[in-house]
Amino acid sequence: MSKGPRDDSQAERRFLKALAEGDSSALGGLYQIYGEKIFRYTYRMLGNRSDAEDATAETFLRVLRRSHELKADGAFRTWLFRIARNLCIDRMRQHSLLELPSDIHYTGTEEKSALRVTVLQALNELPMEYREPLILCDLEDNSAKEAAEALAISVPALKSRLYRGRKALREKLGGSLEKMK
């Protein structure tokens, strides 16, 4: 596992260069850096472990298929999240995934578990235009610029969606957040 963002960035450039030169084993290194992040993103988007695993695997397969086009120019992370996003959208079009997953395991007290379920449910009930920015920025710690690029929108539009999404989420949650304090 990498030590930090700078190490990840250097490793990413090495793996991208190797992959572009035909070394398919470099994909494993990129997966070590981004696999968990992409899985968490797809899981939060899809709400289903199996679908998220499939979307994550397909994301990296698409990277492998297009490896000859890769450049170590700093845009890889954004491109990777855009692939994952498009796969999630395609999967959601196939069937409705707004129910809470039955295979998720929560840890902690009963109240915290109930709160997590409530938050996930409220997040899943938000329109996609609000849910995606919240997941990318608040849950996956992408910068506003990275999230805007992944969603193919401007940074001001992203910030507007974040504001509206957070407001809508607070309204849906009502007093549930007060119980957490």
N, C-alpha and C positions, 0 to 999 in steps of 0.2 A: 504494500500500500504506500502511496506517496506521502511525503512529509508536509507539503504545503502547496499553495497555488503556484508559486514560482517553480517548484520542482515539477508540478503537474504540467506547467506550460512548456518547460524544457523537454520533458519526457514526451509530451504530446507532439512536439515538433519532430523529435527523433522517430517516433512511431509513424507519423504521417509520411515522412520522407521515405522510410523503409517500405511502407505499404504502397506508396506511389511507385516505388522501384520494383514492386512485384513480390515483396516478402509478406505473404499472407499471415505469417505468425505474429506480425506486429499488431494485428487486430486484437489479439489477446491483451496486449499492453494498453490499448485504447479502452478496451472493456474494463480493465482494472481501474482506470481513471474515471470512466463515465458510466459503467454498467449499473452501479447502485443508484446513481442520480437519475438515470433514464428510467430504471425500474420504478423508483419512487414516484416520478412524474407520471408515468403511464398508469401506475396503480391508482394514484389520486384522480386521474382523469377518468379511468374506466371503472374503478371501484371493485375490481375483480382480479384476484391473484393470477389466475390462469390466463386471462386475456392480457394482463400486464406483462407476464412472462413472454407470451407470444409476441406482443408488440415490441418488447425490448430486444428479443432475438432478431426479429425482422428488421429493426432499426440498424443493428450491426451488420446484418446480411446485406442491406442496401449500401452501407458504407463499403463493404468488401467489393460489391459489384461495381461501384463507382470509384474504386481506389485509384485508378489511373488519372482521375480528375482532381485528386486531392492536392491542396497546397497548404503549407504550414504558415498561413497568413493571419492567424488569430481568429478566423471566422468559423473554425470547425465546430466549436461548442454550439454556436447559434444554429448552424446547419444541422447538427445532430438533433437538437431539440425540435427543430422544424420537421425533420423526418418523423420523429416520435409523435409529434402533434398531429401530423397528417394521418399517420397510422391509427391514432386514437379516434380521430374524427371518422375515418372510414369504418372502424369497428363499431362506433356508436350508431352510425347510420344503419348498420346491419341489424342491430337489436337494441332495445332500450335497456340502459344499465343504471337507471337512477335509484334502484333499491340498494340498500346497504348489503355488502357482501356477507355471505354466510361463513366464509372461510377465514375471516380476519380474527386475529387473536390480540386482545388488549391486555395490558399489564397494569397493575396499580390497584387502587381502591375501587370499590364499586361505583362511587360517585364520579371519580375521574373517568372511569370506563364509560359510564353513561354520558358524561359530558363530551367525550371523544365521539361517541356515536351521534350525539346531537349535532356537534359541529360538522362532522362528515356529511350527515344527512342534509343539513342546511346548506353546506357548500355544494353538494350535488344537486340541490334544488335551484341554485342560481342559474341564470342564463349563461351559456357558454362564453359569451363575450366578457362576463365578469369573472367566471370561474377560472378561466385560463390565466389571466394576469395574476390572480390571487395565488394560484398554485405555483406559477413560475417565480414570482417575486417573493411572496411571503413564506411559502413552504420550501421552495427549492433554492432560495437565495440567489437568484439571477439578478443582475443589475437591470435597471429600467431599460437601458440601451439594448442589452442582450435579449430581454423579454420582448421588447418592441420589434427587434429584428426577427425573432423566432415567430412572432405573430404577424409579421409583415404589416405593421402599423407604425405610426410616428410615436416618438417618446411622449409628446403631450397627450396623444390619444390614449396611450397606455396608462398614463398617470390619471387621466379622467376615468378610465374604466376601473382602475384600482380604487380610486376614491368612491365611485358609485358601488363597486362590488363590496368594499368593506362596509359601507353604509347599509347596503342590502343585507349583508351577512349579520351585522349587529341587529337589524330589525327582525330578522328571522329568528335569531337566538334569544331575543328578548331578555329575560332575567336569568337565563342559563349561565351567562358569564359571571354573574354576581355570586353564584354558588361556588365558583372556583376560588374566589378570594378568601 
